[in-house]
């Protein structure tokens, strides 16, 4: 029978697993999504930029951003890796090796200090091995390639297949193993004296445990690689390896702690199964990116929610013992902590159900496909009705409102707004009706953009300004639709051939505003086509974003 400590360890671990998945996804919310900068050369911003005509459109470069676009913090990547390492410790390939390995170091020398020194070298070797793996990923792909992964449909589909395979591995369908000759080579060198032998012991641990740690490592590398941070994979592996090495060092320093460890048993397999459910849920996000980028509309919001609801419900039922896998041990009863965890997970499943009818689900809205693509939505019409009395369409003729916009049949319209999707068309319309322009540089796979549309734009004040006071132009920088042949050109900025709508919009953003991050909001004066206020990125405070929009309106009225 498990001790109280055993039980607490299991459930604390399950809680960390939930945080791990949330952290891996939400880490992308702490950065601005970026498109590839390959071939782009950003020139220094002039003190007094001179308007330059380009295809009869005046281009201005902003002087300085008051709110610089936030990049993904390497500290966040490190913490994500750290959580992944702690999760790996409680897997069947790692946990049973703790007392064996620590016992080897403490009994190897009569002098306890030398045993502790060997354990420190062992832990440092683990860190070195995994950090080198992260660096290798950066070297092989290159910084520019890593930066483009998050919006590349092919890579996202590969990541979906990879994470699905990891989930199947955790469920027990197969084991991911490395070639035996690698393990044999490492074991042959473990008898060497000094640092070399200990290093190869660490290498043997990495190879032996790969069937368990491989999926976690792969997931962390995918998340770090798509973060856009040059050192992301190395920092992620640093966090992972520190967490993995820490128990070996601590137990070598305090051997008596080994007596308090729970015994190995069937609960280790339960850890793998829970990880499998998390991997499967995460894989769907990458498939959603592909679906959005190529507009297949296979994995729309309600379909995505149904899959997450089912996965969450199945994991809750598993904790209740209603599902069994091949390697599971028989349980005679359900403990109270396990019951509480199943309640939390099943409650999360129920929380998502109203989203099938359009509920915004703001806590997870950033990870869901756009609400505008949902077939049955009771929420957005109510939002529109609430703003109906506030609508003041000055200088708008009925023909202007109902006239179809260029590319309007290709893109979903958030919150029943009526945005333009072509830069020149939107500018010309705004000049005709004498309104300022809000340019929203966005992307299909941009989670920050979805969070802004789901949590900030529905605010009554913000929504009112978007509907009545601005001409909204949404420019998707990752769209793969080919431009008409007569509209394709070679960029004077990047000197690349521009052949797609996304390439055109990305070139506009890079050439005119010296940035490639999304979301990126620019308030333009209709007549001068210069920014009314300094452009900014995501701002999840509705009051602050409203003040930003209001400042642009005041300046536009003052200047015109």
Secondary structure, 3 states (H helix, E strand, C coil): CCCHHHHHHHHHHHHHHHHHHHHHHHHHHHCCEECCCCCCCCCCCCCCCCCEEECCEEECCCCCCCECCCCCCHHHHHHHHHHHHHHHHCCCCCCCHHHHHHHHHHHHCCCHHHHHHHHHHHHHHHHHHHHHHHHHHHHHHCHHHHHHHHHCHHHHHHHHHHHHHHHHHHHCCCCCCCCHHHHHHHHHCCCCCHHHHHHHHHHHHHHHCHHHHHHHHHHHHHHHHCCCCCCHHHHHHHHHHHHHHHHHHHHHHCHHHHHHCCCCCCHHHHHHHHHHHHHHHHHHHHHHHHHHHHCCCCCCHHHHHHHHHHHHHHHHHHHCCCCCCCCCCCCCCCCHHHHHHHHHHHHHHHHHHHHHHCCCCCCCHHHCCCHHHCCCCCHHHHHHHHHHCCCCCCCCCHHHHHCCCCCCCCCCCHHHCCCECCHHHHHHHHHHHCCEEEEEEECCCCHHHHHHHHHCCCCHHHHHHHHHCEEEEEEECCCCCECCHHHCEECCCCCCEECEHHHHHHHHHHHHHCCCEECEEEEECCCCCCECCCCECCCCCHHHHHHHHHHHHHHHHHHC
